[in-house]
Amino acid sequence: MRIRFLILSLALSLVYPLTAATQPDTFQIVGAVRDRAGHPAADATVRLQSQGADRADQHRTGSTGEFAFSGLKPGTYVITATRLDQRSPAASVQGSAGTVQRVELTLETAAAGTGNATDMQFSDTPNFTVAAVTDWTAAGGHGSDVSLRTSESLTRDTLRLKAEPNGSASHDTDATERRLKQVLAQSPQDVNANAGLGRFYLNAGRYTDAVPPLAAAYALDPSNQANEYALALALVRSGDPGQAREHLDRLLAGNDRPEYHRLAGELEEKLGDSLAAVRAFEQAVKQDPSEENYFAWGTELLAHRAIWQARDVLEAGIKAHPHSTRLLTALGTALFSGALYEQAAERLCQASDLSPNDPEPYLFMGKVEIAAPNPLPCVETRLKRFVDQQPANALANYYYAMAYWKQHGKTTDPDTFTQVQALLDKAVRADPQCSSAYLQLGILQASRSDYQQASGFYRKAIAADALSTEAHYRLGVAYDRLGEKDKAAEEFRLHDELEKQQAAAVDRQRREVKQFLVQVGEQDKPAQP
């Protein structure tokens, strides 16, 4: 018996009969986790990942070591279990519709050289260390101020990127919410009823709504770490990091888990201790090199202008999770921030090829194409695909118009003029508040010296966005060409006033960003562009 449990005891059933919990078009994986002596492994984390996916479902074992994953789509899955410094060898499961597969996992002490192939290989001396933070001085960027502002905008957009759906969310959220509320109303003192509603709100991003039922679940059973972690997460994201810290400190004292460190990173960032935050994210990756942990660490570095280190972390994450659209998108932002425009475009194009229906990579590459000094080779064809997929999307038409015009050297030959104008017209029809498209329509008319038409488009651009400094300036030029000197002077005055206000606002925003001071090993310093 002991010898048998020294190795992975993988028992895939021949095919279990269809159970009531398994739908005809799905299958189920059930099993148990045991230690090397064959005893049930309580409080182990079981991770299930489908082939080609970047996110994994998780299950925490109880006292019997049992676990179950239901409602799975037929296909190939990889399943592993971890507990503290122990890990089971990965098992591959091939499931077909209407079946139940059983898996037995055996925990072994992690030894050097036996880790998962996707783990980041950390040496005793890290390649870089975030040593301190300082006030913003030069924003750590490269290129023109236009590029720098675009870099900052892309970074903010990157921080908001969400993980790819894992397919477990209910499509009828209203019905699910009603059902969970009814269950809770019938059993208000039931831990699972409170936790179920709280987790529903948590998964929906309704963090404030999630706090009361999760707090009730914790009060009913303070020993349930999974519910306490969910409560701490809801508190952090609903804006109560102080109360969250009490729960998180208790969780970390009782069990050192990677998800606790990732949440600690979120909490410290909200409390303003960016140095503690980045170290917590790094620790999470060392313990569990998941896509979510890589993204959290890489984007934390990016947010604090440690551009090259963010690039290194995100590249390592992509090696481990090559199908992660958001890791590729975040890497595109890092490369753009370092003035590596073509490399940034390549990564964003790669992200859009992996997830052609995801609008985010297209929106990023549209901004990159406009701000880059030269046309970017792969972008135009991808933005055309974006328009083909979403012909009524204002930004799809606007960004493709800009890329097409730039690829053709900003010329106004009849064919180019007609194509660009048609795309911009579609953009403003789709969104009458698309100020940027009105502005470009004005520039297009001005290129043919039709300042009367151009001034009309500039006024529409200002009506949609009164803070558009370029629209005010170009309207002033148009008025000047039309001989309306007083109107021109007023537009130039507004332009100068807005420029000063916006420059001051940008400077304040930059000074609020704490910049990381990084110590880098000599052999690992990135080549400067």
Secondary structure, 3 states (H helix, E strand, C coil): CHHHHHCCCCCCCCCECCCCCCCCCCEEEEEEEECCCCCECCCCEEEEEECCCCCCEEEECCCCCEEEEEEECCEEEEEEEEECCEECCCEEEEECCCCEEEEEEECEECCCCCCCCCCCCCCCCCCEEEEEEECCCCCCCCCCHHHHHHHHHHHHHHHCCCCCCCCCCCCCHHHHHHHHHHHHHHCCCCHHHHHHHHHHHHHCCCHHHHHHHHHHHHHHCCCCHHHHHHHHHHHHHCCCHHHHHHHHHHHHHHCCCHHHHHHHHHHHHHCCCHHHHHHHHHHHHHHCCCHHHHHHHHHHHHHCCCHHHHHHHHHHHHHHCCCCHHHHHHHHHHHHHCCCHHHHHHHHHHHHHHCCCCHHHHHHHHHHHHHCCCCCCCHHHHHHHHHHHCCCCHHHHHHHHHHHHHHCCCCCCHHHHHHHHHHHHHHHHHCCCCHHHHHHHHHHHHCCCCHHHHHHHHHHHHHHCCCCHHHHHHHHHHHHHCCCHHHHHHHHHHHHHHHHHHHHHHHHHHHHCCEEEEEECHHHCCCCC
